[in-house]
Amino acid sequence: MLELQNVKKTFFAGTANEKKALRGVSFTLDDGDFCTVIGSNGAGKSTTLNAIAGVFPIDSGSIKIDGVEISKMPEWKRASMIGRVFQDPMRGTAAGMMISENLAVADRRGRRPTLRWSDRADRNARFAELVKMLGLGLETRMTAHVGLLSGGQRQALTLLMATLVRPKLLLLDEHTAALDPKTAAKVLEITERLVTEQKLTTLMITHNMRDALRYGNRLIMMHDGRPILDVRGEEKAKLTGQLDELKAKLEDCLSHDPRKTAAELENLLELYPTLSPADKNSALKALGIQAIYTKYKKTKPHDFTLELQLQDF
């Protein structure tokens, strides 16, 4: 369904600020795949999504949706087949327009503009029913300006607008990062429901390891502009269980002696060779341990050499 082949992108090429953002990104998503993407800052996650959406031209490689080459297609043409939700809740909606008006605009995505009245009672009733499914009480405020809504309400509305006309591909760029934990959980719940009900092919970037493992049927980890780990199905489910098990063992270990050496903690971490450094770092941070992986070297698909640097905890 979505196919990337050896996609490369360098910003400020030939200058002192040259940055190789994508170094031959290749992967394929099947119809209905819900894929989460994780990685450190600068790993190329958002750059990959922006390349797919057409925010900038790629240097080389191929991007296809349903077998159609789109890498040379302008952003506005790709918008008819791609739904996007951004990290900033202020993007994706028109603050000065009413909720019903925003939905009316989204409802016409991919269609030619006409001179027909957009404010129709039957369509507004349908919009109210769809908004009611969000569970945020907005169905009684359809004439309220979007600028008066909270960040979480706007993000949920943006998500609904992005899927109102079923897109071939849904791109979620850390769409809960700017929300408080409770609101973020609600938006993720809505995300999962919409993606599941419509069987949407989805690519979701997140920095939250637990969310990356919990949602979707596939996980891709990026580092230095390329995918370094790609797990799906049962293998992904095993990672979720292993991460929970590791956290429990770390907690038990530290409860007996809260000042473990780096070597002792590393020995425990190495009992889980299929977990990536980011997974293990997440487990440590969840317990309040300030640990940093100062280096890691990938030698085999699931084999990493780790080095821990522990601070006071």
N, C-alpha and C positions, 0 to 999 in steps of 0.2 A: 504494500500500500504506500508507505513512505520509504524511499530508498536513497541513502546518501553513499556516494562512492568517492573516496579519496578527496574530500572537500578540504581546500586549503585557503587560508586568509592571513595576510600580513598587513598590519597597519603601519603607516609611515615608513614604507620600504625605502631603503637606501639612505636613511637619516640616522642620527644618533639615537632617536627615539623608536627605532624599529622594534616592532612587537609581532612575533609569530603567534597569532591567537589560535589558529586551527592548523594542525599538522597532519593532514590526511585522515579526516574523520570519515569512518565508514560504518554504517549499520542499517538494518532494515526493520521496519515495524510492519507487522501483519494487521489486517483488518481487525479492529476491536481491541488491539493491544493498549494497555494502560501502563505506560513506562515512566518510572521515576528516574530522575537524573541527579546525581550528587557529585560533589567534588569541592575542593578548596576554592577560595577566591582566585580568579585568574586562570582557572582550569579550562575555560572555554565553553561553559554551560550556556550562558546567555548569548554568547556569540554564535553558538550553533543554532539556537532558536531564532535569532535575528537573521542569520543566513537563510534559514528555511522560509522565514516570513518575507524576505526580500528587502530588509532595511538597508543593506549594502550589497554590492556585487561581490561574488567570490572570485578568488584569483584563478582557481582551477578546480576540476572535479565535476560531479553531477548530482543534482537533486531532482528526484522524480516523485510525483504523487499520482497514484493509479496509472503508473507507466508513462505519464506525461512529463516531459522535461520542463522544469520551471525555473532553472537556474538563471536564464536570461529574461525571464518574465518580470515586469515591473511590480512593485509592491501592491499597487492598487488592483492589479489583475489577480494576484494571488489571494487578495482579501475575500474574494467570492468563494474560495474553497477552504480558507483557514480562519478559525476562530481564535482570538487571543485574549488573555487576561494578564495584566501587568502587575508588577510588584506594588506600584503606587495606586491606591484606591481612587485617586483623583483622575486617573486616566481611564479611558474606556467609556465614560459617560459624559453628557453635556450638563454641567451644573445649572445652567440657566433655563433648562427645559424640564417639563414635568416628567414624572415616571412614565406615564402613558405615552408621551411624545418620544422619549428615548426608546421605548420598546417598539413604537411604530417605525422609527428609523431602522432599528435592527431587523425588523420584520421584512424589510425591503432589500436586504443585502443580496447582491448578485443580480438584482432585477433593474430594468431600465426605469428611470423616473417618469412619472405621468402627472397630469393635471387633476387627477381625481382627489377628492377630499380624503385626508388620512385619518381624520377623527370620526370613526364610525362606531356606533353603539355595539354592534355585534363583535367587532374586533376588540373593543375596549373591555367587553365582558370576558372574552377569552384571555386577554392580558391579565385581568384581575384574578382569574382562576390559576394562571401560571404563577403569578406572584404569590398567591396564597400558599402554594406548595413550598415556598422558601421558609415558611414558618416564622416570619419576622413581623407580621402584622401590617405589612405595607399595602395589602389589598384594599385597605380603607383610606389610603393616602395617595391614590393614583394621580391626583391633581397637584400633589406637593412637588416643589422643585427639588431636583436631585441634590442640589447644593446644600440642602437642609438635612440630609441624611448623614448618619455616622459612617465612618470608614468601612466598618464591617457590612453595613447595609448596602453601601455603594458597591463593594466588592462582590457581594452576592448578586446584586442586580446586574453588574457587568458580566458575571458568569452566566446568568440567564440570557442576557442579550447575545453573548457569544455563541450560545447553543440554540437560540430561538429558531433560526434557520439551520438545520443540521449541517455542520461543517464536515468536510472530509477529514480534517485534522484539527485537533484542539491543542493549542500551545499555552501552557501555564507557567509563567516566569516568576517563581517565588511569590505566588499571589497571596500568601498568608503571612509573609515576612514582616509586613508593617502593621499587623494586627496583634491585639493582646491575645494571650493563650486561649481564653474561653471563646472569643470571637473566631479565632483561627480554627479551632476545633469544629465550630458550627459551619464555617465556610468549607472546610474539608469534607464534612458530612454531606453537604449539599453537592459538592464536587463529585464525590463517589456515587451519589444517587443519580445525578444527571448522566454521568459517564456510563454507568451500568445500564440504566433504562434505555438510553439511546445507542448503546454499544459503540461509543465514540472511540476512535483511534486518538490517543492522548499522549502528549509528552509533557511531563510535569517536573520542573526544577524545584529542588528543595535543599535547604541546608540541614534540615532536621532528619537525623538518621532513623529515628523511630517512625516518622511519617513515611520515609522512603521505603522502609521495610513493610509497613502495615498496608500501604495502598498500592494498588496495581498488581499486575501479574509478571512484571519484569523490572529489573533495576540495572542501570548503566552507571558506572563510576568513571568520571573523566579526570585526567591529570595532564597538565602541560600540553593542552590542546588536542588530546586524543583520548578515546575510550580505552581504559585499562582493565575493566571488568564488566562482564555482561552476564547476568544470571536471570533465570526465569522459572516460572512454575514451581515445582517441588523443591528445586535447589534454592529458590528465593525464600520459600517457606522455612526451610532448614536454617537459613541464615538468621531469620527472625527468632527462632527458638534458641539458637546458639548464642545470640546476643543477650537475650534475657537470662540464659544460664550463666554466661560470663559475668554479668552485672551482679547476679546473686552470689557467685563465688568470690568476687572482689569484695562485696559488702561483708561477707562472712570472714574473709581473710583479714580485713582491716578492723573488724570489731574485736579481734583478739589482740592485734598489735597495730595501732593506728600509724606507726612510723615504719613502713616497709621500705626497704632499699629498692633502687631501680632494678637491680638484678632479680630480686624476689618477685616483683610485680611482672617483670618481663617473662620469667619462667612460667607464671600463671597464664599470661597472655598467649604464649606460644603453644599452649594446649589446644588452641583454636586456630589452626593454620588456614582455614577457609574464610576467616573473618579478615577484612582489610584493615590497614592501619587506621583509616577513618572510623571504622566500626569500633575498634578497640579504644581509640581516643575518646569517642563518644561515651563509651561505657565508663571510662575513668572520670570524665567530666560530670557525668550524671551523679557520681558519688562525691563531687566536690574536690577531686584531685586535680591539681594544676599540673598536667603532664603534657609534654610536647614531643611529638615524633620529630627528632632533628634530621633524620634521614630515613629513607626506606628504598630498597632496591627490589624491583620485581624480577625474579629469576625464572619463575614458571607461572602458569595462569593463577595459581592460588598460593604462591610461595613468596613471602616477603621477608627480607632481613630488616629487623627493627632496631632502633636505638632510642631509648627513653631518656629524657632529661626531666627530672623531677624537681619541682620547687617546693617550698614549705607547705605543708597541709596538715 
